[in-house]
Amino acid sequence: MELIDSHCHFDFEQFSPDRAAVWKRCQEVGVGKLVIPGVSVSQWQSLFALLQGCPDWYGAVGVHPWWVRDLDASEEELKQQLLQWGHGERCIAVGECGLDRAIDTPLERQQAVLRVHLAAAAELQLPVILHVHRYHAELLAMLKEFHLPRGGVIHAFSGSEEIAREYWKQGFYLGIGGTITYPRAAKTRRSVAAAPLESLVLESDAPDMPLNGRQGERNSPEYLPEILAELARLREMPVEEVAVQARRNTERLFAL
């Protein structure tokens, strides 16, 4: 039963002391592949250098909303950089990019940078990994402006059943992570229980998004089976059936 972590920041410094040991534990529990998104232009080179050491790790190229304020490239320069890196053999997506209401970067600036990513994804014919926090209506409106041949994924999905359906209609999978392990996340738990199983992919978002009971600890892709188990429980389905479909969804999304 091989699992794919569809969103894991395994290149972050939190894993520097014991990355090899963590990866060994991942393999022991059935996590056989990782998708590692980009977050800033300055990080891309080290990310893709890291990928050279492991054929089961894949990269994406993007600027996370939290890093938009540090972006000094023009929109045209950014697009050219995305296209250059996006043509690389180990790059399977554009992202992580998106919109976040919790930061002080103006929405208009975030939208301008996101448009560059969406245009690059369309030109590269790659899926896009999207971060969205309390800007669902704005993001859905933007997605309707673009014809993305490969769609993408809504990372760390947290929303209603209606919003989940809207993203699925737009060709976007839903990234399911540690949020569903918290009983207080009732809305999200209901949404993932009701969404088509064909629309769901598993993710850890490690080292962030720790699971319930591990608050304050470093999250890890080795805990992905626990997210799987909770998803199966919420859907009242066998773990093996959910695991197989989630892996197939991820393989289809990223053409693995």
C-alpha positions in Angstrom: 0.0 0.0 0.0 2.1 2.9 -1.3 1.2 6.4 -0.3 2.2 9.7 -2.0 2.6 12.8 0.1 1.3 15.4 -2.4 2.6 18.4 -0.4 5.6 18.3 1.9 8.3 20.9 2.5 10.9 18.3 3.0 13.6 20.6 1.9 13.1 23.0 4.9 15.8 23.3 7.4 13.7 21.6 10.1 14.6 18.3 8.4 18.3 19.1 7.9 19.5 17.2 11.0 17.8 13.9 10.2 16.3 14.0 6.7 17.7 10.6 5.7 16.4 8.9 8.9 12.9 10.5 8.4 12.8 9.3 4.8 13.7 5.8 5.9 10.8 5.8 8.4 8.5 7.1 5.6 9.3 4.2 3.4 8.8 1.7 6.3 5.2 2.9 6.8 4.4 3.0 3.1 5.1 6.6 2.1 7.0 6.1 -1.2 6.9 9.4 -3.0 7.0 13.1 -2.0 6.0 16.3 -3.9 8.0 19.3 -2.6 6.6 22.7 -3.6 8.6 25.9 -4.2 7.9 28.8 -1.9 10.4 31.5 -3.1 12.7 32.2 -6.0 15.8 32.0 -3.8 14.8 28.5 -2.6 14.3 26.9 -6.1 18.0 26.1 -6.7 18.6 24.3 -3.4 15.2 22.5 -3.8 16.0 21.0 -7.2 19.6 20.2 -6.1 18.1 18.1 -3.2 15.9 16.2 -5.7 18.9 14.9 -7.5 19.6 12.7 -4.6 16.3 10.9 -4.6 14.3 9.8 -7.7 11.1 9.5 -5.6 11.0 13.2 -4.7 9.5 15.6 -7.1 9.5 19.4 -7.2 7.3 22.4 -8.0 8.3 26.0 -8.7 6.3 28.9 -7.2 6.2 31.8 -4.8 4.0 31.3 -1.7 1.9 34.3 -0.8 3.9 34.7 2.4 7.0 35.4 0.3 5.4 37.7 -2.2 6.5 40.8 -0.2 10.1 39.7 -0.7 9.8 39.3 -4.4 11.9 41.8 -6.3 11.5 40.5 -9.8 9.0 42.2 -12.2 6.0 40.2 -13.3 7.6 39.5 -16.7 10.9 38.4 -15.0 9.0 36.1 -12.7 7.1 34.5 -15.5 10.4 33.9 -17.4 11.9 32.3 -14.3 8.9 30.1 -13.8 9.0 29.0 -17.4 12.8 28.3 -17.2 12.6 26.2 -14.0 9.2 24.7 -15.0 10.8 23.0 -18.1 13.1 21.1 -15.8 12.9 17.4 -15.8 12.1 17.1 -12.0 9.5 19.9 -12.0 6.0 18.5 -12.1 3.9 21.5 -11.1 3.7 25.3 -10.6 3.3 26.3 -7.0 2.9 26.8 -4.2 1.1 30.0 -5.0 -2.2 31.6 -4.1 -4.0 34.1 -1.9 -4.0 34.6 1.9 -6.1 37.1 3.8 -4.0 36.7 7.0 -1.0 38.6 5.6 -0.4 42.3 5.1 0.4 42.0 1.4 -2.4 43.8 -0.5 -4.8 41.5 -2.3 -4.1 43.3 -5.6 -0.4 42.4 -5.3 -1.1 38.8 -4.4 -3.5 38.5 -7.4 -1.0 40.0 -9.8 1.7 37.5 -8.8 -0.9 34.6 -8.9 -1.9 35.6 -12.4 1.7 35.2 -13.5 1.8 31.7 -12.0 -1.5 30.7 -13.6 -0.3 32.0 -17.0 3.0 30.0 -16.6 1.1 26.9 -15.7 -1.1 27.2 -18.7 1.9 27.7 -21.0 3.9 24.8 -19.4 0.8 22.6 -19.3 1.5 21.8 -15.7 -0.9 21.5 -12.7 -0.8 24.3 -10.2 -0.6 23.9 -6.4 -2.7 26.6 -4.8 -2.7 28.0 -1.2 -5.9 29.8 -0.3 -6.8 31.3 3.1 -10.2 33.0 3.4 -10.2 34.1 -0.3 -12.2 31.3 -1.9 -14.5 33.5 -3.9 -11.6 35.6 -5.2 -9.6 32.6 -6.1 -12.5 30.9 -7.9 -13.2 34.0 -9.9 -9.5 34.1 -11.0 -9.5 30.4 -12.0 -12.4 31.1 -14.3 -10.3 33.7 -16.2 -7.7 31.0 -17.1 -8.1 27.8 -19.0 -5.7 25.5 -17.2 -5.3 22.3 -19.2 -4.0 20.3 -16.2 -6.0 21.9 -13.4 -4.3 21.5 -10.0 -4.9 21.1 -6.3 -6.2 23.2 -3.5 -3.6 22.6 -0.8 -4.8 22.1 2.8 -8.4 22.4 1.8 -10.6 23.9 4.4 -14.1 24.8 3.3 -17.7 23.9 2.9 -19.1 21.1 0.7 -20.3 23.8 -1.7 -16.8 25.3 -2.1 -15.4 21.8 -2.5 -17.8 21.1 -5.4 -16.9 24.4 -7.1 -13.2 23.6 -7.0 -13.8 20.1 -8.3 -15.9 21.5 -11.2 -13.0 23.8 -12.1 -10.7 20.7 -12.3 -9.0 21.0 -8.9 -8.3 18.2 -6.5 -8.6 18.8 -2.7 -5.5 18.4 -0.6 -6.4 16.6 2.6 -4.1 16.9 5.6 -3.9 17.0 9.4 -6.8 19.4 9.7 -9.2 16.5 9.5 -7.8 15.0 12.6 -9.2 17.8 14.8 -12.7 17.2 16.0 -13.3 21.0 16.0 -12.8 21.2 12.2 -16.4 19.9 11.8 -17.0 21.8 8.5 -13.9 20.5 6.8 -14.5 16.9 8.1 -18.1 17.0 6.7 -16.8 18.3 3.3 -14.2 15.6 2.9 -16.6 12.9 3.9 -19.1 14.0 1.2 -16.6 14.9 -1.6 -16.1 12.4 -4.4 -13.2 10.1 -3.4 -11.8 10.8 -6.9 -11.2 14.4 -5.9 -9.0 13.8 -2.9 -5.2 13.6 -2.5 -3.3 13.1 0.8 -0.7 15.6 2.1 1.2 16.3 5.3 2.4 19.9 4.7 5.3 18.9 6.9 6.9 20.4 8.9 3.7 22.5 9.4 0.1 21.4 10.1 0.8 18.9 12.9 -1.8 16.3 13.6 -4.2 16.4 16.6 -2.2 15.2 19.6 1.1 16.5 18.2 0.5 20.2 18.5 3.8 22.1 18.8 5.8 19.3 17.3 7.5 19.1 13.9 5.1 17.5 11.4 6.5 14.7 9.2 5.4 12.8 6.0 5.8 9.6 8.0 2.5 10.5 9.7 0.6 10.4 6.4 -0.9 7.0 7.2 -2.7 8.6 10.2 -4.3 11.1 7.9 -5.3 8.3 5.6 -6.8 6.4 8.6 -8.9 9.4 9.7 -10.1 10.0 6.1 -11.2 6.4 5.8 -13.0 6.6 9.1 -14.8 9.8 8.2 -15.9 8.2 4.9 -16.7 4.8 6.5 -14.6 3.0 4.0 -11.8 0.5 4.1 -8.4 2.1 4.5 -7.0 0.1 1.6 -9.7 1.3 -0.8 -9.1 5.0 0.2 -5.3 4.5 -0.1 -5.5 3.1 -3.6 -7.8 5.8 -4.9 -5.8 8.6 -3.3 -2.6 7.4 -4.8 -4.3 7.1 -8.2 -5.6 10.6 -7.9 -2.1 12.0 -7.1 -0.5 10.1 -10.0 -3.2 11.4 -12.3 -2.9 15.0 -11.0 0.9 15.2 -11.4 1.3 12.6 -14.2 3.6 10.5 -12.1 
